[in-house]
Amino acid sequence: MNADKIPDIIIGRLPIYLRALQRLADQGIHNTSSQELGEMIGISAAQIRKDISQFGEFGKQGTGYSIPFLIERLQGILKVNRVWDVIVVGAGDIGHALARYNGFVNRGFQVAMVFDSDPNKVGQKVNDLEILGMDTMVEKVKQNKIKIAMLTVPASAAQTVAEQLVKAGVKAILNYAPIHLNVPKDVKVQHIDPATHLQRMTYYL
Amino acid sequence: MNADKIPDIIIGRLPIYLRALQRLADQGIHNTSSQELGEMIGISAAQIRKDISQFGEFGKQGTGYSIPFLIERLQGILKVNRVWDVIVVGAGDIGHALARYNGFVNRGFQVAMVFDSDPNKVGQKVNDLEILGMDTMVEKVKQNKIKIAMLTVPASAAQTVAEQLVKAGVKAILNYAPIHLNVPKDVKVQHIDPATHLQRMTYYL
């Protein structure tokens, strides 16, 4: 296994496999096959076998995959066999939704802090978290060695805030602002923009 | 131009180009180049030129692209030179955030209806929209010829609701439930799942 050489497109499918396997495990199922998994997620069995085999031998011909074992290995590969502290920057509607979302913790994440620049929001609570002033963000991120941020500020502020996050040591940004972020190569960005996703589908209507 | 033959990966980049061009237009800029656009969005100038040339001749060697013209053409290609009615199914935190989001209308979409199955939510308002009962969804979607839905119900309900949407004539689903949807091939699905996006980045940490 040479992790550096695994194409990003394969890495992108692993969380999908993991999610489906966790769903099966929640139903009390212990074994699955690439066929069954493929039908669940709309990816061919051959593709799944090929992707997973990049990381070693996981299944046996004929008996399929042990779900607990494959979950453990995928969690290890994706480094979510631990819980990462994540910050939410921007306490608007989406920021609140993310801070209150209960689907993170069993997938390796917890919202540790929420920041906003609006003095009227600072000090208010989202769940058990007090909204913190943006002026304290760099210091708090550094202190707590936070590596992951979800960015839900307006597009006009996003690039500036992203640069502050990078300066503070953040290496992964989930960007909800409808703008591309320019960050150094060692910082990963994933974009969530519903209008972009919708436009990708209207082409086919 | 043979639209049916354009690879989906190219279609996926067009909304990114359109978003960047609209941003330049908002700043009062009338012309751009593939170099400038590429720097804005982190895609090579050559890739942008190649993608755009799939749809005809848009720019002139040396003078670049006319922004209003390219916006108009991309909006036409993506069929967002109109405003599509979209429904939100599930009036939780994310459903509320989507219904209240003001970034849709200048990108071709407006939230026309919001549905929920909870009798305590039905009749309440999100912005100017009254939350409607899920039992009226199929009928209302058919009546209003809605083609696009944003699905924010729990994972356990998502497949059933998706099947109702398909039955009602929906052809594009933006799925916020953390589960793969099985739908007919002529129905497009895009997935937004923050934990999946985060896991794709932790691999590199």
Interface residues (C-beta under 8 A of the other chain):
Chain A: I11 G12 L14 P15 I16 L18 R19 A20 R23 M40 I41 G42 I77 L78 K79 V80 W84 V86 G92 D93 I94 H96 A97 L98 R100 Y101 G103 F104 R107 G108 F109 K147 I148 M150 A155 K171 A172 L174 P178 I179 H180 N182 K188 Q190 I192 D193 P194 A195 T196 H197 L198 Q199 R200 M201 T202 Y203 Y204 L205
Chain B: I11 G12 L14 P15 I16 L18 R19 A20 R23 E39 M40 I41 G42 I77 L78 K79 V80 W84 V86 G92 D93 I94 H96 A97 L98 R100 Y101 G103 F104 R107 G108 F109 K147 I148 M150 A155 K171 A172 L174 P178 I179 H180 N182 K188 Q190 I192 D193 P194 A195 T196 H197 L198 Q199 R200 M201 T202 Y203 Y204 L205
